[in-house]
């Protein structure tokens, strides 16, 4: 089902909640690789500015399709798998389980723009086999 269909079928949300850009949106935790793990507080404006810059730098448009193997509970999955595509009106393929052998099928089925950060080297080697 397309997101627009979900919106069309939904009742308007009646809410008195006002969210401001400078309010806390998320707390992302570091792994503590170089010290103690710590929470990084991000505002709505932080997230939007970061994802807008990301999309602009890569010249991403609504015509791109994202492949996201990272879980939504991970910063990469949430920011680049949901937030960035939402901002530009693009599609995102969120994977429950990723296997390198499924990659050629996923690419041909959806004409994907690939973004996976640390997995990029792994994906490149999977494509070369």
C-alpha positions in Angstrom: 0.0 0.0 0.0 1.3 3.5 -0.9 1.8 6.0 1.9 -0.6 8.4 0.1 -3.3 5.7 0.3 -2.8 5.3 4.0 -3.1 9.1 4.5 -6.2 9.2 2.3 -7.9 6.5 4.4 -7.0 8.1 7.7 -9.0 10.4 9.9 -7.5 13.7 10.7 -5.5 13.7 14.0 -7.0 16.0 16.5 -4.2 17.2 18.7 -3.2 20.2 20.8 0.4 19.1 20.7 2.8 21.7 19.2 6.2 20.4 18.4 9.0 23.0 17.8 12.2 22.5 15.9 14.4 23.1 18.8 12.8 20.4 21.0 14.4 17.0 21.6 13.5 14.5 18.8 15.9 11.6 19.6 18.7 10.4 21.8 21.2 8.4 19.8 23.7 6.4 21.8 27.3 5.9 20.8 29.0 2.5 21.1 31.7 3.7 23.4 34.5 2.6 21.1 36.8 5.3 22.3 35.4 5.8 25.8 32.2 5.4 27.7 29.0 5.1 25.7 27.0 8.4 25.7 23.7 9.7 24.5 23.7 12.4 21.9 20.6 14.6 22.0 19.3 15.7 18.6 16.5 18.2 18.0 14.0 18.1 15.2 16.0 20.8 13.5 19.3 18.8 13.9 17.8 15.8 12.2 16.1 17.8 9.4 19.2 19.8 8.6 21.4 16.7 8.6 19.1 14.7 6.3 18.5 17.7 4.0 22.3 18.2 3.6 22.7 14.4 3.0 20.1 14.4 0.2 21.5 17.6 -1.3 25.1 16.4 -1.3 24.1 13.2 -3.1 21.6 14.9 -5.4 18.8 12.6 -4.3 15.3 13.2 -5.6 11.9 11.7 -5.3 12.8 9.4 -8.2 15.4 7.6 -6.1 14.7 4.3 -4.2 16.6 3.5 -1.0 17.6 0.0 0.0 17.9 -0.1 3.8 19.2 -3.2 5.5 19.8 -1.5 8.8 17.1 -1.8 11.4 14.9 1.2 12.2 16.2 1.2 15.7 19.6 2.0 14.4 20.5 5.6 13.5 21.3 4.7 9.9 17.9 2.9 9.4 15.9 5.6 11.0 17.6 8.6 9.4 18.6 7.3 6.0 15.9 4.6 5.6 12.9 6.7 6.7 13.6 10.4 7.3 15.6 11.2 4.2 13.2 9.4 1.7 10.3 11.0 3.5 11.8 14.5 3.1 12.2 14.2 -0.6 9.2 12.0 -1.3 11.3 9.0 -2.4 10.6 5.3 -1.9 12.5 3.2 0.6 12.8 -0.6 0.7 13.2 -1.6 4.3 14.6 -5.1 4.7 13.8 -7.5 7.5 16.7 -9.8 6.7 19.5 -9.0 4.2 21.5 -11.6 2.3 24.0 -10.7 -0.4 22.4 -13.2 -2.8 19.2 -11.3 -2.7 20.9 -8.1 -3.8 20.8 -8.6 -7.6 17.0 -9.4 -7.4 16.3 -6.3 -5.2 18.2 -4.1 -7.6 16.4 -5.4 -10.7 13.0 -5.4 -9.1 13.1 -1.8 -7.8 15.8 0.0 -9.7 17.4 0.9 -6.5 19.7 3.7 -5.4 22.0 1.9 -3.0 22.9 3.4 0.3 24.2 1.3 3.2 27.3 3.0 4.6 29.5 0.5 6.3 27.9 -2.3 4.4 28.9 -0.7 1.0 32.2 -2.6 0.8 30.4 -5.8 1.7 27.7 -5.2 -1.0 30.3 -4.3 -3.6 32.1 -7.6 -3.0 28.8 -9.4 -3.1 28.0 -7.9 -6.5 31.4 -8.9 -7.9 30.9 -12.6 -7.2 
